[in-house]
Amino acid sequence: MSSINRPPTPEADEHEPSLQETINAKLVQSGEKERLRQLLRERLVECGWKDDLKAKCRTIIKQRGLSNVTVDELSNEITPIGRSSIPDTVKAELLREIRNFLQP
């Protein structure tokens, strides 16, 4: 039997970072990620999203009873609702901000 010459298998910790990982690292290192988080918080409060989500949480708690719902259950139920209800204008503004940051 002859051996096959193969290139060495890369180690698990030597993986090439994805584009998303690279962008995230740049955002964190520059402090831009925290600024964008603050901008997102402000826009969600301004458009009433936070109040709407809070009201939905209260409704769920009232329907089930306070002692019959855990924080994890509430979080699991409300998270998809919250994500899908973020206004397109807020998403577009954040995307614009990220693009501006990434442009040289």
VOGU-3710 file (C-alpha; in Angstrom, 3 decimals, decimal comma):
1> mssinrpptp> 0,000/0,000/0,000  1,218/3,429/-0,815  0,457/6,380/1,419  -1,439/9,333/0,067  0,185/12,722/0,399  -2,403/15,019/1,891  -1,968/18,483/3,282  -2,090/18,571/7,060  -5,514/18,972/8,594  -5,879/22,429/10,117
11> eadehepslq> -6,320/22,506/13,866  -9,753/23,422/15,173  -8,481/26,680/16,681  -6,838/27,770/13,411  -10,099/28,422/11,561  -10,418/31,399/9,296  -12,793/33,971/10,831  -16,015/34,488/8,912  -16,961/37,865/7,492  -19,518/38,265/10,287
21> etinaklvqs> -16,861/37,507/12,924  -14,455/39,975/11,344  -17,064/42,748/11,212  -18,130/42,040/14,792  -14,516/42,228/15,979  -14,051/45,612/14,251  -17,267/46,936/15,780  -16,290/45,815/19,281  -12,682/47,033/19,107  -13,707/50,488/17,913
31> gekerlrqll> -16,537/50,918/20,408  -18,986/51,283/17,524  -20,992/48,239/18,616  -21,909/49,866/21,921  -22,843/53,107/20,142  -25,099/51,158/17,763  -26,718/49,333/20,688  -27,496/52,656/22,329  -28,911/54,007/19,066  -31,095/50,899/18,744
41> rerlvecgwk> -32,381/51,306/22,316  -33,245/54,950/21,654  -35,065/54,228/18,388  -37,057/51,345/19,908  -38,201/53,562/22,776  -39,036/56,435/20,403  -41,247/54,291/18,162  -43,096/52,661/21,064  -41,706/49,174/20,433  -40,481/48,782/24,009
51> ddlkakcrti> -43,844/49,770/25,479  -45,681/47,424/23,102  -43,477/44,507/24,059  -43,860/45,301/27,743  -47,644/45,304/27,307  -47,517/41,928/25,557  -45,493/40,516/28,462  -48,050/41,823/30,946  -50,882/40,273/28,942  -49,176/36,872/28,909
61> ikqrglsnvt> -48,551/37,065/32,666  -52,162/38,073/33,365  -53,508/35,255/31,190  -51,402/32,553/32,837  -50,976/33,963/36,295  -47,742/35,258/37,770  -46,900/31,991/39,513  -47,491/29,982/36,322  -44,933/31,608/34,061  -41,146/31,656/34,377
71> vdelsneitp> -38,810/34,306/33,046  -37,381/31,751/30,600  -40,830/30,817/29,288  -41,776/34,454/28,881  -38,490/35,230/27,161  -38,837/32,260/24,792  -42,349/33,320/23,836  -41,783/37,049/23,502  -38,383/37,039/21,735  -39,679/35,996/18,292
81> igrssipdtv> -42,508/38,526/18,604  -40,058/41,263/19,539  -37,641/40,483/16,730  -40,326/40,348/14,083  -41,924/43,611/15,217  -38,858/45,866/14,975  -39,844/48,576/12,477  -38,175/48,419/9,063  -37,103/52,051/9,430  -35,076/51,176/12,545
91> kaellreirn> -33,472/48,186/10,806  -32,624/50,317/7,764  -31,052/53,048/9,902  -28,840/50,563/11,740  -27,803/48,890/8,498  -26,899/52,316/7,064  -24,812/53,067/10,153  -22,959/49,749/9,866  -22,294/50,282/6,145  -20,985/53,791/6,819
101> flqp> -18,682/52,429/9,497  -17,302/49,721/7,209  -16,628/52,020/4,263  -13,034/53,274/4,113
//
